[in-house]
Amino acid sequence: TAQTISLDAALTADTIAAAGNAAGDPGDRENAQALANLRNAGAALYLPGDPAPPGPATGPVRSVLEHTAATIADVGQQALIMNDASREQERVLETLENRRDAVSGISVDEEVVELVRLQAAFQANARVIAQVQQMLDELVSLL
């Protein structure tokens, strides 16, 4: 519980690295400030082909925040480009499908109309055959 939470007794101003300085003097927060300053410090970006660290980096010199913002912007730009390319491919596919349908000479709408017409004719013929069968049955029963 919250009542039983406590810090390790070994953690003191002498043992926390951020609380001291390079000389080991506790409490002047020099290390903590140096760590915070890294946020805005410029650093070169390692690019493919650069020698391994600690060799020199040839990329642009930016702060960590600037590097992060640039990376996010690059990813966003690439996503936008990919979305545009995807939409263009969909338009090309639709165009090709329309051309294929035009060349095939088959109109689905016309074929459906023809099927409905043939079905109606079949039903009419079935009724005629049923009537003829009924008349023949009556004729045979009279004989």
FILUMLUM-605837 format. One record per atom (N, C-alpha, C): atom name; x, y, z. Coordinates in nm, 3 decimals. Atoms other than C-alpha are relative to their C-alpha. Example, Ala and Ser with C-alpha at 12.3 -4.5 7.8 and 13.67 -1.06 7.14 Angstrom:
% residues 2
@atomo->N&east->0.089&north->-0.119&up->0.000;
@atomo->CA&east->1.230&north->-0.450&up->0.780;
@atomo->C&east->0.090&north->0.120&up->0.000;
@atomo->N&east->-0.082&north->-0.119&up->-0.006;
@atomo->CA&east->1.367&north->-0.106&up->0.714;
@atomo->C&east->-0.077&north->0.109&up->0.073;
//
This chain:
% residues 143
@atomo->N&east->0.084&north->-0.119&up->0.000;
@atomo->CA&east->0.000&north->0.000&up->0.000;
@atomo->C&east->0.088&north->0.124&up->0.000;
@atomo->N&east->-0.075&north->-0.125&up->0.004;
@atomo->CA&east->0.101&north->0.362&up->-0.019;
@atomo->C&east->0.071&north->0.028&up->0.131;
@atomo->N&east->-0.062&north->-0.024&up->-0.131;
@atomo->CA&east->0.181&north->0.366&up->0.352;
@atomo->C&east->0.132&north->-0.076&up->0.014;
@atomo->N&east->-0.120&north->0.083&up->-0.017;
@atomo->CA&east->0.446&north->0.098&up->0.311;
@atomo->C&east->0.107&north->0.029&up->-0.104;
@atomo->N&east->-0.099&north->-0.032&up->0.102;
@atomo->CA&east->0.627&north->0.250&up->0.011;
@atomo->C&east->0.108&north->0.088&up->0.062;
@atomo->N&east->-0.111&north->-0.081&up->-0.049;
@atomo->CA&east->0.971&north->0.381&up->0.095;
@atomo->C&east->0.118&north->-0.015&up->-0.095;
@atomo->N&east->-0.121&north->0.006&up->0.081;
@atomo->CA&east->1.302&north->0.455&up->-0.073;
@atomo->C&east->0.103&north->-0.088&up->0.068;
@atomo->N&east->-0.110&north->0.078&up->-0.054;
@atomo->CA&east->1.598&north->0.232&up->-0.033;
@atomo->C&east->0.091&north->0.094&up->0.079;
@atomo->N&east->-0.083&north->-0.084&up->-0.086;
@atomo->CA&east->1.811&north->0.370&up->0.248;
@atomo->C&east->0.135&north->0.029&up->-0.064;
@atomo->N&east->-0.129&north->-0.021&up->0.066;
@atomo->CA&east->2.117&north->0.336&up->0.023;
@atomo->C&east->-0.005&north->0.116&up->-0.099;
@atomo->N&east->0.012&north->-0.112&up->0.093;
@atomo->CA&east->1.980&north->0.610&up->-0.207;
@atomo->C&east->0.013&north->0.131&up->0.077;
@atomo->N&east->-0.025&north->-0.129&up->-0.064;
@atomo->CA&east->2.130&north->0.934&up->-0.086;
@atomo->C&east->0.055&north->0.094&up->-0.105;
@atomo->N&east->-0.057&north->-0.098&up->0.093;
@atomo->CA&east->2.261&north->1.251&up->-0.247;
@atomo->C&east->0.137&north->-0.044&up->-0.047;
@atomo->N&east->-0.133&north->0.047&up->0.039;
@atomo->CA&east->2.600&north->1.080&up->-0.252;
@atomo->C&east->-0.006&north->-0.112&up->-0.103;
@atomo->N&east->0.006&north->0.117&up->0.088;
@atomo->CA&east->2.475&north->0.778&up->-0.449;
@atomo->C&east->-0.083&north->0.022&up->-0.125;
@atomo->N&east->0.080&north->-0.028&up->0.120;
@atomo->CA&east->2.242&north->0.938&up->-0.706;
@atomo->C&east->0.086&north->0.081&up->-0.095;
@atomo->N&east->-0.094&north->-0.062&up->0.094;
@atomo->CA&east->2.451&north->1.023&up->-1.012;
@atomo->C&east->-0.047&north->0.137&up->-0.046;
@atomo->N&east->0.050&north->-0.128&up->0.051;
@atomo->CA&east->2.225&north->1.306&up->-1.130;
@atomo->C&east->0.010&north->0.110&up->0.104;
@atomo->N&east->-0.003&north->-0.101&up->-0.105;
@atomo->CA&east->2.253&north->1.481&up->-0.795;
@atomo->C&east->0.138&north->0.064&up->0.016;
@atomo->N&east->-0.135&north->-0.051&up->-0.021;
@atomo->CA&east->2.628&north->1.535&up->-0.814;
@atomo->C&east->0.060&north->0.059&up->-0.126;
@atomo->N&east->-0.072&north->-0.050&up->0.116;
@atomo->CA&east->2.891&north->1.661&up->-1.053;
@atomo->C&east->0.114&north->-0.095&up->-0.033;
@atomo->N&east->-0.110&north->0.087&up->0.042;
@atomo->CA&east->3.196&north->1.515&up->-1.225;
@atomo->C&east->0.099&north->-0.026&up->0.112;
@atomo->N&east->-0.093&north->0.016&up->-0.111;
@atomo->CA&east->3.403&north->1.568&up->-0.913;
@atomo->C&east->-0.059&north->-0.086&up->0.112;
@atomo->N&east->0.064&north->0.084&up->-0.102;
@atomo->CA&east->3.151&north->1.368&up->-0.712;
@atomo->C&east->-0.061&north->0.080&up->0.113;
@atomo->N&east->0.062&north->-0.082&up->-0.105;
@atomo->CA&east->3.024&north->1.663&up->-0.507;
@atomo->C&east->-0.151&north->-0.017&up->-0.007;
@atomo->N&east->0.144&north->0.023&up->0.002;
@atomo->CA&east->2.666&north->1.584&up->-0.407;
@atomo->C&east->-0.081&north->0.129&up->0.003;
@atomo->N&east->0.099&north->-0.104&up->-0.019;
@atomo->CA&east->2.367&north->1.811&up->-0.446;
@atomo->C&east->0.006&north->0.120&up->-0.092;
@atomo->N&east->-0.001&north->-0.122&up->0.081;
@atomo->CA&east->2.468&north->2.063&up->-0.712;
@atomo->C&east->-0.074&north->-0.019&up->-0.134;
@atomo->N&east->0.082&north->0.038&up->0.117;
@atomo->CA&east->2.256&north->1.891&up->-0.987;
@atomo->C&east->0.068&north->0.025&up->-0.134;
@atomo->N&east->-0.073&north->-0.023&up->0.125;
@atomo->CA&east->2.527&north->1.943&up->-1.249;
@atomo->C&east->-0.026&north->-0.112&up->-0.100;
@atomo->N&east->0.026&north->0.114&up->0.090;
@atomo->CA&east->2.476&north->1.593&up->-1.392;
@atomo->C&east->-0.143&north->0.005&up->-0.054;
@atomo->N&east->0.139&north->-0.008&up->0.044;
@atomo->CA&east->2.099&north->1.639&up->-1.403;
@atomo->C&east->-0.017&north->0.110&up->-0.103;
@atomo->N&east->0.010&north->-0.110&up->0.095;
@atomo->CA&east->2.138&north->1.972&up->-1.581;
@atomo->C&east->0.065&north->-0.038&up->-0.133;
@atomo->N&east->-0.067&north->0.043&up->0.124;
@atomo->CA&east->2.383&north->1.821&up->-1.832;
@atomo->C&east->-0.091&north->-0.096&up->-0.078;
@atomo->N&east->0.093&north->0.092&up->0.064;
@atomo->CA&east->2.130&north->1.546&up->-1.903;
@atomo->C&east->-0.115&north->0.077&up->-0.064;
@atomo->N&east->0.109&north->-0.081&up->0.054;
@atomo->CA&east->1.853&north->1.802&up->-1.952;
@atomo->C&east->0.045&north->0.081&up->-0.121;
@atomo->N&east->-0.053&north->-0.079&up->0.111;
@atomo->CA&east->2.075&north->2.007&up->-2.183;
@atomo->C&east->0.013&north->-0.082&up->-0.129;
@atomo->N&east->-0.009&north->0.085&up->0.120;
@atomo->CA&east->2.105&north->1.710&up->-2.419;
@atomo->C&east->-0.123&north->0.015&up->-0.089;
@atomo->N&east->0.125&north->-0.016&up->0.076;
@atomo->CA&east->1.748&north->1.780&up->-2.523;
@atomo->C&east->0.017&north->0.098&up->-0.116;
@atomo->N&east->-0.016&north->-0.103&up->0.102;
@atomo->CA&east->1.854&north->2.088&up->-2.718;
@atomo->C&east->0.138&north->0.002&up->-0.063;
@atomo->N&east->-0.136&north->0.001&up->0.054;
@atomo->CA&east->2.215&north->2.000&up->-2.791;
@atomo->C&east->-0.001&north->-0.054&up->-0.143;
@atomo->N&east->-0.009&north->0.046&up->0.138;
@atomo->CA&east->2.304&north->1.960&up->-3.156;
@atomo->C&east->0.086&north->-0.124&up->-0.010;
@atomo->N&east->-0.077&north->0.121&up->0.025;
@atomo->CA&east->2.425&north->1.624&up->-3.276;
@atomo->C&east->-0.017&north->-0.037&up->-0.147;
@atomo->N&east->0.006&north->0.040&up->0.140;
@atomo->CA&east->2.510&north->1.500&up->-3.622;
@atomo->C&east->-0.067&north->-0.136&up->-0.011;
@atomo->N&east->0.069&north->0.126&up->0.026;
@atomo->CA&east->2.301&north->1.221&up->-3.765;
@atomo->C&east->0.092&north->-0.092&up->-0.079;
@atomo->N&east->-0.079&north->0.098&up->0.074;
@atomo->CA&east->2.484&north->0.908&up->-3.873;
@atomo->C&east->-0.080&north->-0.048&up->-0.120;
@atomo->N&east->0.064&north->0.043&up->0.123;
@atomo->CA&east->2.402&north->0.819&up->-4.231;
@atomo->C&east->0.061&north->-0.131&up->-0.046;
@atomo->N&east->-0.059&north->0.123&up->0.053;
@atomo->CA&east->2.452&north->0.491&up->-4.416;
@atomo->C&east->0.135&north->0.031&up->-0.066;
@atomo->N&east->-0.133&north->-0.020&up->0.056;
@atomo->CA&east->2.819&north->0.462&up->-4.507;
@atomo->C&east->0.093&north->0.076&up->0.093;
@atomo->N&east->-0.085&north->-0.068&up->-0.097;
@atomo->CA&east->2.944&north->0.671&up->-4.213;
@atomo->C&east->0.077&north->-0.104&up->0.080;
@atomo->N&east->-0.072&north->0.094&up->-0.086;
@atomo->CA&east->3.213&north->0.510&up->-4.001;
@atomo->C&east->-0.077&north->-0.019&up->0.131;
@atomo->N&east->0.070&north->0.029&up->-0.124;
@atomo->CA&east->3.086&north->0.348&up->-3.685;
@atomo->C&east->0.041&north->0.099&up->0.108;
@atomo->N&east->-0.036&north->-0.089&up->-0.111;
@atomo->CA&east->3.071&north->0.568&up->-3.375;
@atomo->C&east->0.119&north->-0.059&up->0.074;
@atomo->N&east->0.000&north->-0.145&up->-0.012;
@atomo->CA&east->3.282&north->0.731&up->-3.244;
@atomo->C&east->0.050&north->0.073&up->-0.123;
@atomo->N&east->-0.041&north->-0.068&up->0.122;
@atomo->CA&east->3.372&north->0.809&up->-3.606;
@atomo->C&east->-0.091&north->0.118&up->-0.030;
@atomo->N&east->0.080&north->-0.119&up->0.028;
@atomo->CA&east->3.242&north->1.131&up->-3.757;
@atomo->C&east->-0.130&north->-0.033&up->-0.074;
@atomo->N&east->0.129&north->0.014&up->0.067;
@atomo->CA&east->2.878&north->1.152&up->-3.860;
@atomo->C&east->-0.010&north->0.108&up->-0.106;
@atomo->N&east->0.007&north->-0.097&up->0.109;
@atomo->CA&east->2.804&north->1.324&up->-4.190;
@atomo->C&east->-0.139&north->0.058&up->-0.020;
@atomo->N&east->0.136&north->-0.051&up->0.014;
@atomo->CA&east->2.433&north->1.389&up->-4.143;
@atomo->C&east->-0.014&north->0.140&up->0.055;
@atomo->N&east->0.022&north->-0.136&up->-0.050;
@atomo->CA&east->2.277&north->1.721&up->-4.052;
@atomo->C&east->0.011&north->0.007&up->0.152;
@atomo->N&east->-0.012&north->-0.021&up->-0.145;
@atomo->CA&east->2.346&north->1.863&up->-3.707;
@atomo->C&east->-0.131&north->0.060&up->0.048;
@atomo->N&east->0.128&north->-0.044&up->-0.055;
@atomo->CA&east->2.020&north->1.893&up->-3.516;
@atomo->C&east->-0.009&north->-0.046&up->0.145;
@atomo->N&east->0.025&north->0.046&up->-0.136;
@atomo->CA&east->1.890&north->1.860&up->-3.164;
@atomo->C&east->-0.080&north->-0.130&up->-0.007;
@atomo->N&east->0.078&north->0.124&up->-0.005;
@atomo->CA&east->1.721&north->1.540&up->-3.052;
@atomo->C&east->-0.144&north->0.028&up->-0.042;
@atomo->N&east->0.138&north->-0.035&up->0.037;
@atomo->CA&east->1.385&north->1.714&up->-3.084;
@atomo->C&east->-0.011&north->0.026&up->-0.150;
@atomo->N&east->0.004&north->-0.028&up->0.144;
@atomo->CA&east->1.469&north->1.836&up->-3.435;
@atomo->C&east->0.013&north->-0.129&up->-0.081;
@atomo->N&east->-0.013&north->0.130&up->0.068;
@atomo->CA&east->1.583&north->1.487&up->-3.538;
@atomo->C&east->-0.133&north->-0.076&up->0.005;
@atomo->N&east->0.128&north->0.070&up->-0.016;
@atomo->CA&east->1.259&north->1.342&up->-3.401;
@atomo->C&east->-0.106&north->0.062&up->-0.089;
@atomo->N&east->0.100&north->-0.068&up->0.083;
@atomo->CA&east->1.044&north->1.604&up->-3.573;
@atomo->C&east->0.025&north->-0.028&up->-0.148;
@atomo->N&east->-0.032&north->0.027&up->0.140;
@atomo->CA&east->1.227&north->1.551&up->-3.902;
@atomo->C&east->-0.036&north->-0.143&up->-0.038;
@atomo->N&east->0.034&north->0.139&up->0.027;
@atomo->CA&east->1.183&north->1.175&up->-3.878;
@atomo->C&east->-0.151&north->-0.017&up->-0.013;
@atomo->N&east->0.146&north->0.009&up->0.005;
@atomo->CA&east->0.811&north->1.210&up->-3.806;
@atomo->C&east->-0.052&north->0.063&up->-0.128;
@atomo->N&east->0.042&north->-0.066&up->0.124;
@atomo->CA&east->0.774&north->1.453&up->-4.096;
@atomo->C&east->0.031&north->-0.088&up->-0.121;
@atomo->N&east->-0.037&north->0.089&up->0.111;
@atomo->CA&east->0.958&north->1.213&up->-4.329;
@atomo->C&east->-0.097&north->-0.118&up->-0.010;
@atomo->N&east->0.093&north->0.113&up->-0.001;
@atomo->CA&east->0.736&north->0.923&up->-4.225;
@atomo->C&east->-0.137&north->0.044&up->-0.050;
@atomo->N&east->0.129&north->-0.052&up->0.044;
@atomo->CA&east->0.425&north->1.135&up->-4.273;
@atomo->C&east->-0.001&north->0.027&up->-0.150;
@atomo->N&east->-0.010&north->-0.028&up->0.143;
@atomo->CA&east->0.542&north->1.247&up->-4.617;
@atomo->C&east->-0.002&north->-0.130&up->-0.081;
@atomo->N&east->-0.001&north->0.129&up->0.070;
@atomo->CA&east->0.614&north->0.888&up->-4.721;
@atomo->C&east->-0.139&north->-0.065&up->0.003;
@atomo->N&east->0.136&north->0.055&up->-0.009;
@atomo->CA&east->0.270&north->0.780&up->-4.597;
@atomo->C&east->-0.093&north->0.070&up->-0.098;
@atomo->N&east->0.082&north->-0.076&up->0.094;
@atomo->CA&east->0.108&north->1.056&up->-4.801;
@atomo->C&east->0.029&north->-0.044&up->-0.144;
@atomo->N&east->-0.039&north->0.044&up->0.135;
@atomo->CA&east->0.302&north->0.952&up->-5.111;
@atomo->C&east->-0.057&north->-0.139&up->-0.028;
@atomo->N&east->0.051&north->0.136&up->0.019;
@atomo->CA&east->0.203&north->0.587&up->-5.061;
@atomo->C&east->-0.152&north->0.000&up->-0.015;
@atomo->N&east->0.146&north->-0.009&up->0.013;
@atomo->CA&east->-0.164&north->0.679&up->-5.013;
@atomo->C&east->-0.039&north->0.051&up->-0.138;
@atomo->N&east->0.028&north->-0.052&up->0.133;
@atomo->CA&east->-0.159&north->0.884&up->-5.332;
@atomo->C&east->0.025&north->-0.107&up->-0.106;
@atomo->N&east->-0.032&north->0.106&up->0.096;
@atomo->CA&east->0.007&north->0.598&up->-5.520;
@atomo->C&east->-0.106&north->-0.109&up->0.003;
@atomo->N&east->0.104&north->0.103&up->-0.013;
@atomo->CA&east->-0.251&north->0.354&up->-5.386;
@atomo->C&east->-0.128&north->0.045&up->-0.069;
@atomo->N&east->0.120&north->-0.051&up->0.066;
@atomo->CA&east->-0.539&north->0.575&up->-5.500;
@atomo->C&east->0.017&north->0.000&up->-0.152;
@atomo->N&east->-0.026&north->-0.001&up->0.144;
@atomo->CA&east->-0.379&north->0.611&up->-5.843;
@atomo->C&east->-0.009&north->-0.142&up->-0.056;
@atomo->N&east->0.008&north->0.139&up->0.045;
@atomo->CA&east->-0.344&north->0.233&up->-5.872;
@atomo->C&east->-0.145&north->-0.048&up->-0.005;
@atomo->N&east->0.142&north->0.036&up->0.001;
@atomo->CA&east->-0.711&north->0.193&up->-5.782;
@atomo->C&east->-0.070&north->0.059&up->-0.123;
@atomo->N&east->0.059&north->-0.062&up->0.120;
@atomo->CA&east->-0.805&north->0.438&up->-6.060;
@atomo->C&east->0.043&north->-0.074&up->-0.126;
@atomo->N&east->-0.049&north->0.075&up->0.116;
@atomo->CA&east->-0.587&north->0.249&up->-6.308;
@atomo->C&east->-0.074&north->-0.133&up->-0.011;
@atomo->N&east->0.071&north->0.127&up->0.000;
@atomo->CA&east->-0.749&north->-0.080&up->-6.207;
@atomo->C&east->-0.143&north->0.018&up->-0.048;
@atomo->N&east->0.138&north->-0.025&up->0.041;
@atomo->CA&east->-1.097&north->0.065&up->-6.247;
@atomo->C&east->-0.008&north->0.028&up->-0.150;
@atomo->N&east->-0.003&north->-0.030&up->0.143;
@atomo->CA&east->-1.008&north->0.202&up->-6.591;
@atomo->C&east->0.021&north->-0.127&up->-0.082;
@atomo->N&east->-0.026&north->0.124&up->0.072;
@atomo->CA&east->-0.869&north->-0.133&up->-6.702;
@atomo->C&east->-0.120&north->-0.094&up->0.004;
@atomo->N&east->0.120&north->0.085&up->-0.009;
@atomo->CA&east->-1.175&north->-0.319&up->-6.575;
@atomo->C&east->-0.109&north->0.052&up->-0.093;
@atomo->N&east->0.100&north->-0.058&up->0.090;
@atomo->CA&east->-1.401&north->-0.078&up->-6.765;
@atomo->C&east->0.033&north->-0.030&up->-0.145;
@atomo->N&east->-0.041&north->0.031&up->0.138;
@atomo->CA&east->-1.199&north->-0.129&up->-7.082;
@atomo->C&east->-0.022&north->-0.148&up->-0.032;
@atomo->N&east->0.022&north->0.144&up->0.021;
@atomo->CA&east->-1.211&north->-0.507&up->-7.040;
@atomo->C&east->-0.147&north->-0.028&up->-0.024;
@atomo->N&east->0.144&north->0.023&up->0.015;
@atomo->CA&east->-1.587&north->-0.499&up->-6.998;
@atomo->C&east->-0.050&north->0.053&up->-0.134;
@atomo->N&east->0.043&north->-0.057&up->0.128;
@atomo->CA&east->-1.626&north->-0.276&up->-7.304;
@atomo->C&east->0.043&north->-0.088&up->-0.116;
@atomo->N&east->-0.052&north->0.083&up->0.109;
@atomo->CA&east->-1.414&north->-0.506&up->-7.520;
@atomo->C&east->-0.070&north->-0.135&up->-0.004;
@atomo->N&east->0.059&north->0.134&up->-0.003;
@atomo->CA&east->-1.582&north->-0.826&up->-7.406;
@atomo->C&east->-0.134&north->-0.005&up->-0.071;
@atomo->N&east->0.125&north->-0.004&up->0.073;
@atomo->CA&east->-1.908&north->-0.714&up->-7.567;
@atomo->C&east->-0.119&north->-0.056&up->0.076;
@atomo->N&east->0.109&north->0.056&up->-0.079;
@atomo->CA&east->-2.119&north->-0.855&up->-7.287;
@atomo->C&east->-0.050&north->0.107&up->0.095;
@atomo->N&east->0.061&north->-0.095&up->-0.092;
@atomo->CA&east->-2.360&north->-0.627&up->-7.112;
@atomo->C&east->-0.079&north->-0.081&up->0.102;
@atomo->N&east->0.066&north->0.076&up->-0.105;
@atomo->CA&east->-2.467&north->-0.772&up->-6.781;
@atomo->C&east->-0.147&north->0.038&up->0.008;
@atomo->N&east->0.140&north->-0.045&up->-0.007;
@atomo->CA&east->-2.784&north->-0.562&up->-6.780;
@atomo->C&east->-0.083&north->-0.065&up->-0.111;
@atomo->N&east->0.073&north->0.060&up->0.112;
@atomo->CA&east->-2.886&north->-0.688&up->-7.124;
@atomo->C&east->-0.020&north->-0.150&up->0.021;
@atomo->N&east->0.011&north->0.144&up->-0.024;
@atomo->CA&east->-2.817&north->-1.047&up->-7.025;
@atomo->C&east->-0.105&north->-0.031&up->0.106;
@atomo->N&east->0.102&north->0.020&up->-0.104;
@atomo->CA&east->-3.033&north->-1.016&up->-6.712;
@atomo->C&east->-0.139&north->0.019&up->-0.059;
@atomo->N&east->0.130&north->-0.023&up->0.064;
@atomo->CA&east->-3.320&north->-0.872&up->-6.918;
@atomo->C&east->-0.038&north->-0.120&up->-0.086;
@atomo->N&east->0.027&north->0.116&up->0.086;
@atomo->CA&east->-3.289&north->-1.161&up->-7.164;
@atomo->C&east->-0.036&north->-0.122&up->0.083;
@atomo->N&east->0.033&north->0.113&up->-0.088;
@atomo->CA&east->-3.290&north->-1.416&up->-6.880;
@atomo->C&east->-0.142&north->0.011&up->0.055;
@atomo->N&east->0.136&north->-0.020&up->-0.052;
@atomo->CA&east->-3.608&north->-1.266&up->-6.735;
@atomo->C&east->-0.103&north->-0.028&up->-0.110;
@atomo->N&east->0.091&north->0.025&up->0.113;
@atomo->CA&east->-3.774&north->-1.273&up->-7.080;
@atomo->C&east->-0.012&north->-0.150&up->-0.028;
@atomo->N&east->0.002&north->0.144&up->0.025;
@atomo->CA&east->-3.675&north->-1.637&up->-7.132;
@atomo->C&east->-0.072&north->-0.076&up->0.111;
@atomo->N&east->0.069&north->0.065&up->-0.111;
@atomo->CA&east->-3.800&north->-1.732&up->-6.787;
@atomo->C&east->-0.151&north->0.016&up->-0.015;
@atomo->N&east->0.144&north->-0.023&up->0.019;
@atomo->CA&east->-4.140&north->-1.576&up->-6.860;
@atomo->C&east->-0.052&north->-0.089&up->-0.113;
@atomo->N&east->0.042&north->0.086&up->0.111;
@atomo->CA&east->-4.157&north->-1.764&up->-7.192;
@atomo->C&east->-0.006&north->-0.146&up->0.044;
@atomo->N&east->-0.001&north->0.138&up->-0.049;
@atomo->CA&east->-4.065&north->-2.091&up->-7.020;
@atomo->C&east->-0.123&north->-0.027&up->0.086;
@atomo->N&east->0.117&north->0.018&up->-0.086;
@atomo->CA&east->-4.339&north->-2.040&up->-6.762;
@atomo->C&east->-0.128&north->-0.007&up->-0.084;
@atomo->N&east->0.119&north->0.003&up->0.087;
@atomo->CA&east->-4.594&north->-1.968&up->-7.037;
@atomo->C&east->-0.009&north->-0.134&up->-0.071;
@atomo->N&east->-0.001&north->0.130&up->0.067;
@atomo->CA&east->-4.490&north->-2.282&up->-7.225;
@atomo->C&east->-0.037&north->-0.112&up->0.097;
@atomo->N&east->0.033&north->0.102&up->-0.099;
@atomo->CA&east->-4.516&north->-2.486&up->-6.908;
@atomo->C&east->-0.150&north->-0.001&up->0.027;
@atomo->N&east->0.145&north->-0.006&up->-0.020;
@atomo->CA&east->-4.874&north->-2.364&up->-6.858;
@atomo->C&east->-0.075&north->-0.061&up->-0.120;
@atomo->N&east->0.063&north->0.058&up->0.120;
@atomo->CA&east->-4.962&north->-2.456&up->-7.219;
@atomo->C&east->0.010&north->-0.152&up->0.005;
@atomo->N&east->-0.019&north->0.146&up->-0.005;
@atomo->CA&east->-4.816&north->-2.804&up->-7.176;
@atomo->C&east->-0.090&north->-0.060&up->0.108;
@atomo->N&east->0.087&north->0.050&up->-0.107;
@atomo->CA&east->-5.006&north->-2.847&up->-6.849;
@atomo->C&east->-0.145&north->-0.004&up->-0.048;
@atomo->N&east->0.138&north->-0.002&up->0.052;
@atomo->CA&east->-5.333&north->-2.749&up->-7.023;
@atomo->C&east->-0.021&north->-0.111&up->-0.102;
@atomo->N&east->0.011&north->0.107&up->0.099;
@atomo->CA&east->-5.267&north->-2.985&up->-7.313;
@atomo->C&east->-0.006&north->-0.135&up->0.070;
@atomo->N&east->0.000&north->0.126&up->-0.075;
@atomo->CA&east->-5.191&north->-3.265&up->-7.067;
@atomo->C&east->-0.136&north->-0.023&up->0.065;
@atomo->N&east->0.131&north->0.011&up->-0.065;
@atomo->CA&east->-5.515&north->-3.194&up->-6.883;
@atomo->C&east->-0.107&north->-0.036&up->-0.103;
@atomo->N&east->0.099&north->0.030&up->0.105;
@atomo->CA&east->-5.715&north->-3.197&up->-7.208;
@atomo->C&east->0.015&north->-0.144&up->-0.048;
@atomo->N&east->-0.021&north->0.138&up->0.044;
@atomo->CA&east->-5.555&north->-3.526&up->-7.314;
@atomo->C&east->-0.052&north->-0.098&up->0.105;
@atomo->N&east->0.049&north->0.086&up->-0.106;
@atomo->CA&east->-5.635&north->-3.678&up->-6.977;
@atomo->C&east->-0.153&north->-0.008&up->-0.004;
@atomo->N&east->0.146&north->-0.001&up->0.008;
@atomo->CA&east->-6.000&north->-3.573&up->-7.012;
@atomo->C&east->-0.048&north->-0.077&up->-0.122;
@atomo->N&east->0.037&north->0.071&up->0.123;
@atomo->CA&east->-6.013&north->-3.705&up->-7.368;
@atomo->C&east->0.013&north->-0.150&up->0.019;
@atomo->N&east->-0.021&north->0.143&up->-0.023;
@atomo->CA&east->-5.872&north->-4.041&up->-7.264;
@atomo->C&east->-0.107&north->-0.053&up->0.096;
@atomo->N&east->0.101&north->0.048&up->-0.095;
@atomo->CA&east->-6.118&north->-4.063&up->-6.977;
@atomo->C&east->-0.138&north->-0.011&up->-0.065;
@atomo->N&east->0.127&north->0.008&up->0.070;
@atomo->CA&east->-6.408&north->-4.007&up->-7.219;
@atomo->C&east->-0.006&north->-0.123&up->-0.089;
@atomo->N&east->-0.002&north->0.115&up->0.090;
@atomo->CA&east->-6.305&north->-4.295&up->-7.439;
@atomo->C&east->-0.016&north->-0.125&up->0.073;
//
